Amino acid sequence: MLNGTNFKQWQENLKIVLGVMDFDLALTVDSPPPLTDKNRMCMIMKKANEAD
């Protein structure tokens, strides 16, 4: 359990658990570039939201 004095230990344990469960991708891969109007995927997502 996380409290004010054990952050480092908690963080290491959490990384191990996420790695074993294969949920650590967000911790090991750089984030994608921010979406812009010039980004094609952004345009597709915008169009999909308009259809809803």
mmCIF entry with sequence, helices, sheets and N, C-alpha, C, O atoms, coordinates in Angstrom:
data_MODEL
# 
_entry.id   MODEL 
# 
_entity.id                         1 
_entity.type                       polymer 
_entity.pdbx_number_of_molecules   1 
# 
_entity_poly.entity_id                      1 
_entity_poly.type                           'polypeptide(L)' 
_entity_poly.nstd_linkage                   no 
_entity_poly.nstd_monomer                   no 
_entity_poly.pdbx_seq_one_letter_code       MLNGTNFKQWQENLKIVLGVMDFDLALTVDSPPPLTDKNRMCMIMKKANEAD 
_entity_poly.pdbx_seq_one_letter_code_can   MLNGTNFKQWQENLKIVLGVMDFDLALTVDSPPPLTDKNRMCMIMKKANEAD 
_entity_poly.pdbx_strand_id                 A 
# 
loop_
_entity_poly_seq.entity_id 
_entity_poly_seq.num 
_entity_poly_seq.mon_id 
_entity_poly_seq.hetero 
1 1  MET n 
1 2  LEU n 
1 3  ASN n 
1 4  GLY n 
1 5  THR n 
1 6  ASN n 
1 7  PHE n 
1 8  LYS n 
1 9  GLN n 
1 10 TRP n 
1 11 GLN n 
1 12 GLU n 
1 13 ASN n 
1 14 LEU n 
1 15 LYS n 
1 16 ILE n 
1 17 VAL n 
1 18 LEU n 
1 19 GLY n 
1 20 VAL n 
1 21 MET n 
1 22 ASP n 
1 23 PHE n 
1 24 ASP n 
1 25 LEU n 
1 26 ALA n 
1 27 LEU n 
1 28 THR n 
1 29 VAL n 
1 30 ASP n 
1 31 SER n 
1 32 PRO n 
1 33 PRO n 
1 34 PRO n 
1 35 LEU n 
1 36 THR n 
1 37 ASP n 
1 38 LYS n 
1 39 ASN n 
1 40 ARG n 
1 41 MET n 
1 42 CYS n 
1 43 MET n 
1 44 ILE n 
1 45 MET n 
1 46 LYS n 
1 47 LYS n 
1 48 ALA n 
1 49 ASN n 
1 50 GLU n 
1 51 ALA n 
1 52 ASP n 
# 
_struct_asym.id          A 
_struct_asym.entity_id   1 
# 
loop_
_struct_conf.conf_type_id 
_struct_conf.id 
_struct_conf.pdbx_PDB_helix_id 
_struct_conf.beg_label_comp_id 
_struct_conf.beg_label_asym_id 
_struct_conf.beg_label_seq_id 
_struct_conf.pdbx_beg_PDB_ins_code 
_struct_conf.end_label_comp_id 
_struct_conf.end_label_asym_id 
_struct_conf.end_label_seq_id 
_struct_conf.pdbx_end_PDB_ins_code 
_struct_conf.beg_auth_comp_id 
_struct_conf.beg_auth_asym_id 
_struct_conf.beg_auth_seq_id 
_struct_conf.end_auth_comp_id 
_struct_conf.end_auth_asym_id 
_struct_conf.end_auth_seq_id 
_struct_conf.pdbx_PDB_helix_class 
_struct_conf.details 
_struct_conf.pdbx_PDB_helix_length 
HELX_P HELX_P1 AA1 PHE A 7  ? VAL A 20 ? PHE A 7  VAL A 20 1 ? 14 
HELX_P HELX_P2 AA2 LEU A 25 ? THR A 28 ? LEU A 25 THR A 28 1 ? 4  
HELX_P HELX_P3 AA3 ARG A 40 ? ALA A 51 ? ARG A 40 ALA A 51 1 ? 12 
# 
_struct_conf_type.id          HELX_P 
_struct_conf_type.criteria    ? 
_struct_conf_type.reference   ? 
# 
loop_
_atom_site.group_PDB 
_atom_site.id 
_atom_site.type_symbol 
_atom_site.label_atom_id 
_atom_site.label_alt_id 
_atom_site.label_comp_id 
_atom_site.label_asym_id 
_atom_site.label_entity_id 
_atom_site.label_seq_id 
_atom_site.pdbx_PDB_ins_code 
_atom_site.Cartn_x 
_atom_site.Cartn_y 
_atom_site.Cartn_z 
_atom_site.occupancy 
_atom_site.B_iso_or_equiv 
_atom_site.pdbx_formal_charge 
_atom_site.auth_seq_id 
_atom_site.auth_comp_id 
_atom_site.auth_asym_id 
_atom_site.auth_atom_id 
_atom_site.pdbx_PDB_model_num 
ATOM 1   N N  . MET A 1 1  ? 0.847   -1.175  0.000   1.00 0.00 ? 1  MET A N  1 
ATOM 2   C CA . MET A 1 1  ? 0.000   0.000   0.000   1.00 0.00 ? 1  MET A CA 1 
ATOM 3   C C  . MET A 1 1  ? 0.894   1.241   0.000   1.00 0.00 ? 1  MET A C  1 
ATOM 4   O O  . MET A 1 1  ? 1.901   1.300   0.705   1.00 0.00 ? 1  MET A O  1 
ATOM 5   N N  . LEU A 1 2  ? 0.508   2.214   -0.795  1.00 0.00 ? 2  LEU A N  1 
ATOM 6   C CA . LEU A 1 2  ? 1.269   3.453   -0.893  1.00 0.00 ? 2  LEU A CA 1 
ATOM 7   C C  . LEU A 1 2  ? 0.948   4.367   0.280   1.00 0.00 ? 2  LEU A C  1 
ATOM 8   O O  . LEU A 1 2  ? -0.211  4.598   0.621   1.00 0.00 ? 2  LEU A O  1 
ATOM 9   N N  . ASN A 1 3  ? 2.011   4.876   0.883   1.00 0.00 ? 3  ASN A N  1 
ATOM 10  C CA . ASN A 1 3  ? 1.841   5.916   1.902   1.00 0.00 ? 3  ASN A CA 1 
ATOM 11  C C  . ASN A 1 3  ? 2.920   6.961   1.675   1.00 0.00 ? 3  ASN A C  1 
ATOM 12  O O  . ASN A 1 3  ? 3.648   6.872   0.687   1.00 0.00 ? 3  ASN A O  1 
ATOM 13  N N  . GLY A 1 4  ? 3.044   7.915   2.523   1.00 0.00 ? 4  GLY A N  1 
ATOM 14  C CA . GLY A 1 4  ? 3.970   9.018   2.309   1.00 0.00 ? 4  GLY A CA 1 
ATOM 15  C C  . GLY A 1 4  ? 5.443   8.668   2.427   1.00 0.00 ? 4  GLY A C  1 
ATOM 16  O O  . GLY A 1 4  ? 6.291   9.503   2.112   1.00 0.00 ? 4  GLY A O  1 
ATOM 17  N N  . THR A 1 5  ? 5.775   7.469   2.867   1.00 0.00 ? 5  THR A N  1 
ATOM 18  C CA . THR A 1 5  ? 7.180   7.138   3.092   1.00 0.00 ? 5  THR A CA 1 
ATOM 19  C C  . THR A 1 5  ? 7.723   6.015   2.219   1.00 0.00 ? 5  THR A C  1 
ATOM 20  O O  . THR A 1 5  ? 8.919   5.730   2.274   1.00 0.00 ? 5  THR A O  1 
ATOM 21  N N  . ASN A 1 6  ? 6.883   5.370   1.416   1.00 0.00 ? 6  ASN A N  1 
ATOM 22  C CA . ASN A 1 6  ? 7.354   4.189   0.688   1.00 0.00 ? 6  ASN A CA 1 
ATOM 23  C C  . ASN A 1 6  ? 7.179   4.288   -0.824  1.00 0.00 ? 6  ASN A C  1 
ATOM 24  O O  . ASN A 1 6  ? 6.993   3.269   -1.489  1.00 0.00 ? 6  ASN A O  1 
ATOM 25  N N  . PHE A 1 7  ? 7.236   5.496   -1.377  1.00 0.00 ? 7  PHE A N  1 
ATOM 26  C CA . PHE A 1 7  ? 6.971   5.664   -2.804  1.00 0.00 ? 7  PHE A CA 1 
ATOM 27  C C  . PHE A 1 7  ? 7.915   4.848   -3.672  1.00 0.00 ? 7  PHE A C  1 
ATOM 28  O O  . PHE A 1 7  ? 7.454   4.165   -4.587  1.00 0.00 ? 7  PHE A O  1 
ATOM 29  N N  . LYS A 1 8  ? 9.214   4.892   -3.424  1.00 0.00 ? 8  LYS A N  1 
ATOM 30  C CA . LYS A 1 8  ? 10.193  4.170   -4.262  1.00 0.00 ? 8  LYS A CA 1 
ATOM 31  C C  . LYS A 1 8  ? 9.898   2.671   -4.283  1.00 0.00 ? 8  LYS A C  1 
ATOM 32  O O  . LYS A 1 8  ? 9.895   2.061   -5.353  1.00 0.00 ? 8  LYS A O  1 
ATOM 33  N N  . GLN A 1 9  ? 9.657   2.084   -3.147  1.00 0.00 ? 9  GLN A N  1 
ATOM 34  C CA . GLN A 1 9  ? 9.366   0.654   -3.070  1.00 0.00 ? 9  GLN A CA 1 
ATOM 35  C C  . GLN A 1 9  ? 8.049   0.342   -3.790  1.00 0.00 ? 9  GLN A C  1 
ATOM 36  O O  . GLN A 1 9  ? 7.957   -0.634  -4.535  1.00 0.00 ? 9  GLN A O  1 
ATOM 37  N N  . TRP A 1 10 ? 7.047   1.170   -3.564  1.00 0.00 ? 10 TRP A N  1 
ATOM 38  C CA . TRP A 1 10 ? 5.753   0.996   -4.211  1.00 0.00 ? 10 TRP A CA 1 
ATOM 39  C C  . TRP A 1 10 ? 5.895   1.093   -5.730  1.00 0.00 ? 10 TRP A C  1 
ATOM 40  O O  . TRP A 1 10 ? 5.311   0.297   -6.466  1.00 0.00 ? 10 TRP A O  1 
ATOM 41  N N  . GLN A 1 11 ? 6.670   2.069   -6.191  1.00 0.00 ? 11 GLN A N  1 
ATOM 42  C CA . GLN A 1 11 ? 6.873   2.273   -7.624  1.00 0.00 ? 11 GLN A CA 1 
ATOM 43  C C  . GLN A 1 11 ? 7.557   1.051   -8.257  1.00 0.00 ? 11 GLN A C  1 
ATOM 44  O O  . GLN A 1 11 ? 7.140   0.598   -9.323  1.00 0.00 ? 11 GLN A O  1 
ATOM 45  N N  . GLU A 1 12 ? 8.584   0.526   -7.621  1.00 0.00 ? 12 GLU A N  1 
ATOM 46  C CA . GLU A 1 12 ? 9.278   -0.655  -8.143  1.00 0.00 ? 12 GLU A CA 1 
ATOM 47  C C  . GLU A 1 12 ? 8.338   -1.847  -8.202  1.00 0.00 ? 12 GLU A C  1 
ATOM 48  O O  . GLU A 1 12 ? 8.319   -2.570  -9.198  1.00 0.00 ? 12 GLU A O  1 
ATOM 49  N N  . ASN A 1 13 ? 7.563   -2.062  -7.153  1.00 0.00 ? 13 ASN A N  1 
ATOM 50  C CA . ASN A 1 13 ? 6.616   -3.177  -7.134  1.00 0.00 ? 13 ASN A CA 1 
ATOM 51  C C  . ASN A 1 13 ? 5.556   -3.021  -8.221  1.00 0.00 ? 13 ASN A C  1 
ATOM 52  O O  . ASN A 1 13 ? 5.185   -3.998  -8.873  1.00 0.00 ? 13 ASN A O  1 
ATOM 53  N N  . LEU A 1 14 ? 5.076   -1.814  -8.415  1.00 0.00 ? 14 LEU A N  1 
ATOM 54  C CA . LEU A 1 14 ? 4.072   -1.560  -9.437  1.00 0.00 ? 14 LEU A CA 1 
ATOM 55  C C  . LEU A 1 14 ? 4.624   -1.840  -10.831 1.00 0.00 ? 14 LEU A C  1 
ATOM 56  O O  . LEU A 1 14 ? 3.938   -2.437  -11.660 1.00 0.00 ? 14 LEU A O  1 
ATOM 57  N N  . LYS A 1 15 ? 5.848   -1.417  -11.093 1.00 0.00 ? 15 LYS A N  1 
ATOM 58  C CA . LYS A 1 15 ? 6.471   -1.680  -12.394 1.00 0.00 ? 15 LYS A CA 1 
ATOM 59  C C  . LYS A 1 15 ? 6.620   -3.178  -12.641 1.00 0.00 ? 15 LYS A C  1 
ATOM 60  O O  . LYS A 1 15 ? 6.417   -3.639  -13.764 1.00 0.00 ? 15 LYS A O  1 
ATOM 61  N N  . ILE A 1 16 ? 6.964   -3.930  -11.626 1.00 0.00 ? 16 ILE A N  1 
ATOM 62  C CA . ILE A 1 16 ? 7.089   -5.385  -11.764 1.00 0.00 ? 16 ILE A CA 1 
ATOM 63  C C  . ILE A 1 16 ? 5.736   -5.998  -12.094 1.00 0.00 ? 16 ILE A C  1 
ATOM 64  O O  . ILE A 1 16 ? 5.632   -6.810  -13.013 1.00 0.00 ? 16 ILE A O  1 
ATOM 65  N N  . VAL A 1 17 ? 4.705   -5.621  -11.359 1.00 0.00 ? 17 VAL A N  1 
ATOM 66  C CA . VAL A 1 17 ? 3.366   -6.169  -11.582 1.00 0.00 ? 17 VAL A CA 1 
ATOM 67  C C  . VAL A 1 17 ? 2.873   -5.811  -12.985 1.00 0.00 ? 17 VAL A C  1 
ATOM 68  O O  . VAL A 1 17 ? 2.348   -6.672  -13.691 1.00 0.00 ? 17 VAL A O  1 
ATOM 69  N N  . LEU A 1 18 ? 3.032   -4.566  -13.391 1.00 0.00 ? 18 LEU A N  1 
ATOM 70  C CA . LEU A 1 18 ? 2.595   -4.160  -14.725 1.00 0.00 ? 18 LEU A CA 1 
ATOM 71  C C  . LEU A 1 18 ? 3.377   -4.885  -15.812 1.00 0.00 ? 18 LEU A C  1 
ATOM 72  O O  . LEU A 1 18 ? 2.812   -5.239  -16.847 1.00 0.00 ? 18 LEU A O  1 
ATOM 73  N N  . GLY A 1 19 ? 4.660   -5.109  -15.592 1.00 0.00 ? 19 GLY A N  1 
ATOM 74  C CA . GLY A 1 19 ? 5.476   -5.849  -16.558 1.00 0.00 ? 19 GLY A CA 1 
ATOM 75  C C  . GLY A 1 19 ? 5.040   -7.289  -16.688 1.00 0.00 ? 19 GLY A C  1 
ATOM 76  O O  . GLY A 1 19 ? 4.957   -7.810  -17.801 1.00 0.00 ? 19 GLY A O  1 
ATOM 77  N N  . VAL A 1 20 ? 4.760   -7.943  -15.580 1.00 0.00 ? 20 VAL A N  1 
ATOM 78  C CA . VAL A 1 20 ? 4.309   -9.336  -15.598 1.00 0.00 ? 20 VAL A CA 1 
ATOM 79  C C  . VAL A 1 20 ? 2.965   -9.463  -16.306 1.00 0.00 ? 20 VAL A C  1 
ATOM 80  O O  . VAL A 1 20 ? 2.719   -10.425 -17.033 1.00 0.00 ? 20 VAL A O  1 
ATOM 81  N N  . MET A 1 21 ? 2.103   -8.479  -16.084 1.00 0.00 ? 21 MET A N  1 
ATOM 82  C CA . MET A 1 21 ? 0.778   -8.502  -16.703 1.00 0.00 ? 21 MET A CA 1 
ATOM 83  C C  . MET A 1 21 ? 0.812   -7.959  -18.138 1.00 0.00 ? 21 MET A C  1 
ATOM 84  O O  . MET A 1 21 ? -0.223  -7.922  -18.804 1.00 0.00 ? 21 MET A O  1 
ATOM 85  N N  . ASP A 1 22 ? 1.981   -7.542  -18.618 1.00 0.00 ? 22 ASP A N  1 
ATOM 86  C CA . ASP A 1 22 ? 2.170   -6.972  -19.949 1.00 0.00 ? 22 ASP A CA 1 
ATOM 87  C C  . ASP A 1 22 ? 1.362   -5.686  -20.128 1.00 0.00 ? 22 ASP A C  1 
ATOM 88  O O  . ASP A 1 22 ? 0.852   -5.416  -21.216 1.00 0.00 ? 22 ASP A O  1 
ATOM 89  N N  . PHE A 1 23 ? 1.246   -4.899  -19.068 1.00 0.00 ? 23 PHE A N  1 
ATOM 90  C CA . PHE A 1 23 ? 0.569   -3.607  -19.102 1.00 0.00 ? 23 PHE A CA 1 
ATOM 91  C C  . PHE A 1 23 ? 1.559   -2.450  -18.974 1.00 0.00 ? 23 PHE A C  1 
ATOM 92  O O  . PHE A 1 23 ? 1.147   -1.325  -18.692 1.00 0.00 ? 23 PHE A O  1 
ATOM 93  N N  . ASP A 1 24 ? 2.834   -2.695  -19.171 1.00 0.00 ? 24 ASP A N  1 
ATOM 94  C CA . ASP A 1 24 ? 3.837   -1.664  -18.949 1.00 0.00 ? 24 ASP A CA 1 
ATOM 95  C C  . ASP A 1 24 ? 4.216   -0.897  -20.205 1.00 0.00 ? 24 ASP A C  1 
ATOM 96  O O  . ASP A 1 24 ? 5.186   -0.138  -20.181 1.00 0.00 ? 24 ASP A O  1 
ATOM 97  N N  . LEU A 1 25 ? 3.495   -1.065  -21.290 1.00 0.00 ? 25 LEU A N  1 
ATOM 98  C CA . LEU A 1 25 ? 3.834   -0.409  -22.547 1.00 0.00 ? 25 LEU A CA 1 
ATOM 99  C C  . LEU A 1 25 ? 3.904   1.106   -22.389 1.00 0.00 ? 25 LEU A C  1 
ATOM 100 O O  . LEU A 1 25 ? 4.820   1.736   -22.917 1.00 0.00 ? 25 LEU A O  1 
ATOM 101 N N  . ALA A 1 26 ? 2.964   1.692   -21.680 1.00 0.00 ? 26 ALA A N  1 
ATOM 102 C CA . ALA A 1 26 ? 2.947   3.144   -21.502 1.00 0.00 ? 26 ALA A CA 1 
ATOM 103 C C  . ALA A 1 26 ? 4.170   3.634   -20.718 1.00 0.00 ? 26 ALA A C  1 
ATOM 104 O O  . ALA A 1 26 ? 4.550   4.799   -20.829 1.00 0.00 ? 26 ALA A O  1 
ATOM 105 N N  . LEU A 1 27 ? 4.774   2.763   -19.941 1.00 0.00 ? 27 LEU A N  1 
ATOM 106 C CA . LEU A 1 27 ? 5.945   3.157   -19.157 1.00 0.00 ? 27 LEU A CA 1 
ATOM 107 C C  . LEU A 1 27 ? 7.235   3.007   -19.951 1.00 0.00 ? 27 LEU A C  1 
ATOM 108 O O  . LEU A 1 27 ? 8.254   3.593   -19.585 1.00 0.00 ? 27 LEU A O  1 
ATOM 109 N N  . THR A 1 28 ? 7.209   2.226   -21.041 1.00 0.00 ? 28 THR A N  1 
ATOM 110 C CA . THR A 1 28 ? 8.440   1.922   -21.767 1.00 0.00 ? 28 THR A CA 1 
ATOM 111 C C  . THR A 1 28 ? 8.518   2.548   -23.149 1.00 0.00 ? 28 THR A C  1 
ATOM 112 O O  . THR A 1 28 ? 9.590   2.552   -23.754 1.00 0.00 ? 28 THR A O  1 
ATOM 113 N N  . VAL A 1 29 ? 7.410   3.080   -23.670 1.00 0.00 ? 29 VAL A N  1 
ATOM 114 C CA . VAL A 1 29 ? 7.374   3.631   -25.023 1.00 0.00 ? 29 VAL A CA 1 
ATOM 115 C C  . VAL A 1 29 ? 7.082   5.127   -24.946 1.00 0.00 ? 29 VAL A C  1 
ATOM 116 O O  . VAL A 1 29 ? 6.235   5.560   -24.165 1.00 0.00 ? 29 VAL A O  1 
ATOM 117 N N  . ASP A 1 30 ? 7.782   5.908   -25.755 1.00 0.00 ? 30 ASP A N  1 
ATOM 118 C CA . ASP A 1 30 ? 7.524   7.348   -25.793 1.00 0.00 ? 30 ASP A CA 1 
ATOM 119 C C  . ASP A 1 30 ? 6.105   7.607   -26.282 1.00 0.00 ? 30 ASP A C  1 
ATOM 120 O O  . ASP A 1 30 ? 5.560   6.837   -27.072 1.00 0.00 ? 30 ASP A O  1 
ATOM 121 N N  . SER A 1 31 ? 5.518   8.684   -25.811 1.00 0.00 ? 31 SER A N  1 
ATOM 122 C CA . SER A 1 31 ? 4.158   9.017   -26.230 1.00 0.00 ? 31 SER A CA 1 
ATOM 123 C C  . SER A 1 31 ? 4.167   9.473   -27.690 1.00 0.00 ? 31 SER A C  1 
ATOM 124 O O  . SER A 1 31 ? 5.174   9.993   -28.172 1.00 0.00 ? 31 SER A O  1 
ATOM 125 N N  . PRO A 1 32 ? 3.060   9.281   -28.388 1.00 0.00 ? 32 PRO A N  1 
ATOM 126 C CA . PRO A 1 32 ? 2.991   9.727   -29.782 1.00 0.00 ? 32 PRO A CA 1 
ATOM 127 C C  . PRO A 1 32 ? 2.966   11.251  -29.845 1.00 0.00 ? 32 PRO A C  1 
ATOM 128 O O  . PRO A 1 32 ? 2.701   11.913  -28.842 1.00 0.00 ? 32 PRO A O  1 
ATOM 129 N N  . PRO A 1 33 ? 3.239   11.800  -31.015 1.00 0.00 ? 33 PRO A N  1 
ATOM 130 C CA . PRO A 1 33 ? 3.185   13.267  -31.119 1.00 0.00 ? 33 PRO A CA 1 
ATOM 131 C C  . PRO A 1 33 ? 1.760   13.758  -30.893 1.00 0.00 ? 33 PRO A C  1 
ATOM 132 O O  . PRO A 1 33 ? 0.806   13.021  -31.140 1.00 0.00 ? 33 PRO A O  1 
ATOM 133 N N  . PRO A 1 34 ? 1.607   14.990  -30.430 1.00 0.00 ? 34 PRO A N  1 
ATOM 134 C CA . PRO A 1 34 ? 0.261   15.522  -30.183 1.00 0.00 ? 34 PRO A CA 1 
ATOM 135 C C  . PRO A 1 34 ? -0.532  15.608  -31.483 1.00 0.00 ? 34 PRO A C  1 
ATOM 136 O O  . PRO A 1 34 ? 0.034   15.818  -32.555 1.00 0.00 ? 34 PRO A O  1 
ATOM 137 N N  . LEU A 1 35 ? -1.843  15.445  -31.375 1.00 0.00 ? 35 LEU A N  1 
ATOM 138 C CA . LEU A 1 35 ? -2.697  15.532  -32.548 1.00 0.00 ? 35 LEU A CA 1 
ATOM 139 C C  . LEU A 1 35 ? -2.798  16.974  -33.024 1.00 0.00 ? 35 LEU A C  1 
ATOM 140 O O  . LEU A 1 35 ? -2.877  17.907  -32.225 1.00 0.00 ? 35 LEU A O  1 
ATOM 141 N N  . THR A 1 36 ? -2.794  17.131  -34.326 1.00 0.00 ? 36 THR A N  1 
ATOM 142 C CA . THR A 1 36 ? -2.947  18.457  -34.931 1.00 0.00 ? 36 THR A CA 1 
ATOM 143 C C  . THR A 1 36 ? -3.948  18.354  -36.068 1.00 0.00 ? 36 THR A C  1 
ATOM 144 O O  . THR A 1 36 ? -4.352  17.254  -36.444 1.00 0.00 ? 36 THR A O  1 
ATOM 145 N N  . ASP A 1 37 ? -4.345  19.479  -36.609 1.00 0.00 ? 37 ASP A N  1 
ATOM 146 C CA . ASP A 1 37 ? -5.259  19.470  -37.749 1.00 0.00 ? 37 ASP A CA 1 
ATOM 147 C C  . ASP A 1 37 ? -4.611  18.867  -38.991 1.00 0.00 ? 37 ASP A C  1 
ATOM 148 O O  . ASP A 1 37 ? -5.310  18.413  -39.897 1.00 0.00 ? 37 ASP A O  1 
ATOM 149 N N  . LYS A 1 38 ? -3.302  18.860  -39.038 1.00 0.00 ? 38 LYS A N  1 
ATOM 150 C CA . LYS A 1 38 ? -2.586  18.311  -40.190 1.00 0.00 ? 38 LYS A CA 1 
ATOM 151 C C  . LYS A 1 38 ? -2.443  16.794  -40.081 1.00 0.00 ? 38 LYS A C  1 
ATOM 152 O O  . LYS A 1 38 ? -2.054  16.138  -41.047 1.00 0.00 ? 38 LYS A O  1 
ATOM 153 N N  . ASN A 1 39 ? -2.747  16.244  -38.936 1.00 0.00 ? 39 ASN A N  1 
ATOM 154 C CA . ASN A 1 39 ? -2.609  14.815  -38.700 1.00 0.00 ? 39 ASN A CA 1 
ATOM 155 C C  . ASN A 1 39 ? -3.830  14.102  -39.291 1.00 0.00 ? 39 ASN A C  1 
ATOM 156 O O  . ASN A 1 39 ? -4.961  14.420  -38.922 1.00 0.00 ? 39 ASN A O  1 
ATOM 157 N N  . ARG A 1 40 ? -3.627  13.176  -40.171 1.00 0.00 ? 40 ARG A N  1 
ATOM 158 C CA . ARG A 1 40 ? -4.735  12.484  -40.839 1.00 0.00 ? 40 ARG A CA 1 
ATOM 159 C C  . ARG A 1 40 ? -5.606  11.714  -39.860 1.00 0.00 ? 40 ARG A C  1 
ATOM 160 O O  . ARG A 1 40 ? -6.829  11.705  -39.999 1.00 0.00 ? 40 ARG A O  1 
ATOM 161 N N  . MET A 1 41 ? -5.001  11.075  -38.881 1.00 0.00 ? 41 MET A N  1 
ATOM 162 C CA . MET A 1 41 ? -5.782  10.307  -37.911 1.00 0.00 ? 41 MET A CA 1 
ATOM 163 C C  . MET A 1 41 ? -6.710  11.235  -37.138 1.00 0.00 ? 41 MET A C  1 
ATOM 164 O O  . MET A 1 41 ? -7.838  10.864  -36.812 1.00 0.00 ? 41 MET A O  1 
ATOM 165 N N  . CYS A 1 42 ? -6.236  12.431  -36.849 1.00 0.00 ? 42 CYS A N  1 
ATOM 166 C CA . CYS A 1 42 ? -7.070  13.401  -36.152 1.00 0.00 ? 42 CYS A CA 1 
ATOM 167 C C  . CYS A 1 42 ? -8.294  13.733  -36.989 1.00 0.00 ? 42 CYS A C  1 
ATOM 168 O O  . CYS A 1 42 ? -9.397  13.854  -36.457 1.00 0.00 ? 42 CYS A O  1 
ATOM 169 N N  . MET A 1 43 ? -8.111  13.879  -38.270 1.00 0.00 ? 43 MET A N  1 
ATOM 170 C CA . MET A 1 43 ? -9.227  14.197  -39.157 1.00 0.00 ? 43 MET A CA 1 
ATOM 171 C C  . MET A 1 43 ? -10.228 13.044  -39.205 1.00 0.00 ? 43 MET A C  1 
ATOM 172 O O  . MET A 1 43 ? -11.437 13.272  -39.237 1.00 0.00 ? 43 MET A O  1 
ATOM 173 N N  . ILE A 1 44 ? -9.730  11.808  -39.209 1.00 0.00 ? 44 ILE A N  1 
ATOM 174 C CA . ILE A 1 44 ? -10.608 10.634  -39.225 1.00 0.00 ? 44 ILE A CA 1 
ATOM 175 C C  . ILE A 1 44 ? -11.406 10.555  -37.929 1.00 0.00 ? 44 ILE A C  1 
ATOM 176 O O  . ILE A 1 44 ? -12.609 10.297  -37.946 1.00 0.00 ? 44 ILE A O  1 
ATOM 177 N N  . MET A 1 45 ? -10.727 10.780  -36.806 1.00 0.00 ? 45 MET A N  1 
ATOM 178 C CA . MET A 1 45 ? -11.407 10.722  -35.518 1.00 0.00 ? 45 MET A CA 1 
ATOM 179 C C  . MET A 1 45 ? -12.456 11.827  -35.420 1.00 0.00 ? 45 MET A C  1 
ATOM 180 O O  . MET A 1 45 ? -13.541 11.605  -34.881 1.00 0.00 ? 45 MET A O  1 
ATOM 181 N N  . LYS A 1 46 ? -12.143 13.014  -35.936 1.00 0.00 ? 46 LYS A N  1 
ATOM 182 C CA . LYS A 1 46 ? -13.085 14.119  -35.898 1.00 0.00 ? 46 LYS A CA 1 
ATOM 183 C C  . LYS A 1 46 ? -14.334 13.777  -36.721 1.00 0.00 ? 46 LYS A C  1 
ATOM 184 O O  . LYS A 1 46 ? -15.459 14.041  -36.297 1.00 0.00 ? 46 LYS A O  1 
ATOM 185 N N  . LYS A 1 47 ? -14.122 13.194  -37.887 1.00 0.00 ? 47 LYS A N  1 
ATOM 186 C CA . LYS A 1 47 ? -15.237 12.824  -38.750 1.00 0.00 ? 47 LYS A CA 1 
ATOM 187 C C  . LYS A 1 47 ? -16.077 11.732  -38.092 1.00 0.00 ? 47 LYS A C  1 
ATOM 188 O O  . LYS A 1 47 ? -17.303 11.769  -38.188 1.00 0.00 ? 47 LYS A O  1 
ATOM 189 N N  . ALA A 1 48 ? -15.452 10.766  -37.429 1.00 0.00 ? 48 ALA A N  1 
ATOM 190 C CA . ALA A 1 48 ? -16.170 9.690   -36.756 1.00 0.00 ? 48 ALA A CA 1 
ATOM 191 C C  . ALA A 1 48 ? -17.019 10.242  -35.625 1.00 0.00 ? 48 ALA A C  1 
ATOM 192 O O  . ALA A 1 48 ? -18.134 9.768   -35.405 1.00 0.00 ? 48 ALA A O  1 
ATOM 193 N N  . ASN A 1 49 ? -16.512 11.238  -34.902 1.00 0.00 ? 49 ASN A N  1 
ATOM 194 C CA . ASN A 1 49 ? -17.278 11.849  -33.815 1.00 0.00 ? 49 ASN A CA 1 
ATOM 195 C C  . ASN A 1 49 ? -18.471 12.628  -34.348 1.00 0.00 ? 49 ASN A C  1 
ATOM 196 O O  . ASN A 1 49 ? -19.508 12.687  -33.688 1.00 0.00 ? 49 ASN A O  1 
ATOM 197 N N  . GLU A 1 50 ? -18.348 13.220  -35.515 1.00 0.00 ? 50 GLU A N  1 
ATOM 198 C CA . GLU A 1 50 ? -19.459 13.958  -36.104 1.00 0.00 ? 50 GLU A CA 1 
ATOM 199 C C  . GLU A 1 50 ? -20.577 13.014  -36.505 1.00 0.00 ? 50 GLU A C  1 
ATOM 200 O O  . GLU A 1 50 ? -21.744 13.404  -36.491 1.00 0.00 ? 50 GLU A O  1 
ATOM 201 N N  . ALA A 1 51 ? -20.244 11.771  -36.865 1.00 0.00 ? 51 ALA A N  1 
ATOM 202 C CA . ALA A 1 51 ? -21.239 10.794  -37.298 1.00 0.00 ? 51 ALA A CA 1 
ATOM 203 C C  . ALA A 1 51 ? -22.073 10.289  -36.125 1.00 0.00 ? 51 ALA A C  1 
ATOM 204 O O  . ALA A 1 51 ? -23.189 9.808   -36.320 1.00 0.00 ? 51 ALA A O  1 
ATOM 205 N N  . ASP A 1 52 ? -21.542 10.395  -34.918 1.00 0.00 ? 52 ASP A N  1 
ATOM 206 C CA . ASP A 1 52 ? -22.274 9.912   -33.729 1.00 0.00 ? 52 ASP A CA 1 
ATOM 207 C C  . ASP A 1 52 ? -23.349 10.810  -33.371 1.00 0.00 ? 52 ASP A C  1 
ATOM 208 O O  . ASP A 1 52 ? -24.065 10.561  -32.401 1.00 0.00 ? 52 ASP A O  1 
# 
